Amino acid sequence: MNKSSNSYAKSLFEAIKNEAKIDESLHIVLEDLLLFSTSIEISEKSFQNPLLPEEIKYETLASLFPNMAKLSHSLLKILLEKREIFLLPYIYQEVQKLAKEYFAIKNVKLITSSFLDRDLSQKVLEKLRIVTKAKEIILDIEYKEDLLSGLIIESDSWALDESSLEEFKSLLKEV
């Protein structure tokens, strides 16, 4: 990430927030950015070739994605004019981060020794919403048999280890 990509991302996100249907606009623009980034990554040499005019680069992407959102179109034009198209993946990541903050969405990883039934999963999600103060949780569940029992919860800036494995390791250190 660099200062330019952060500035572009913040400006783009502010423009998205001004749209009538922010959720829909955000989804469309993020999808466009991901498609652009992937396309540019695949044909990296062409898009980074200084001898290839920016207009041809733009026309190539415009023909590949004729239904791109107006905001995506504007960003693409600016990035190509300033020869900063390489920033697209970073802008995409930063816009995602800004959206998660704006909508109070948290990524949480739950590591457990066994499968959780539906009721327990719902209870865990509700508790996580309260603890993280998130409106929405993106839950990534991982199963590790070597935990023996219990669970480990990891979020952006914290972790909670309530597994038997951790207790067992502590006991071994004491012996």
Helices and strands as residue ranges (DSSP letters): H 3-17, H 22-42, H 44-47, H 54-64, H 70-81, G 85-87, H 88-102, E 105-112, H 118-132, E 136-143, G 145-147, E 150-154, E 159-163, H 164-174
